[in-house]
Amino acid sequence: SHHEEFQTGFTHNALECYVVSEEHKCYGIQTEQHQLFLLYKPDVPTFGLRSTATKTL
């Protein structure tokens, strides 16, 4: 898993992320058993990305 360290010593493991560009939107989600990456058209509402991904799992 990806591990990110901060100056304060706090650590964070990213389990979800999204990227938005003019050409597409991408959403990634990681669970204990799966990694799912979904590619969307740019006109899909950003607030709907997570809902679609979790329903797909």
Secondary structure, 3 states (H helix, E strand, C coil): CCCEECCCCCEECCCEEEEECCCCEEEEEECCCCEEEEEECCCCCHHHHHHHHHHHC
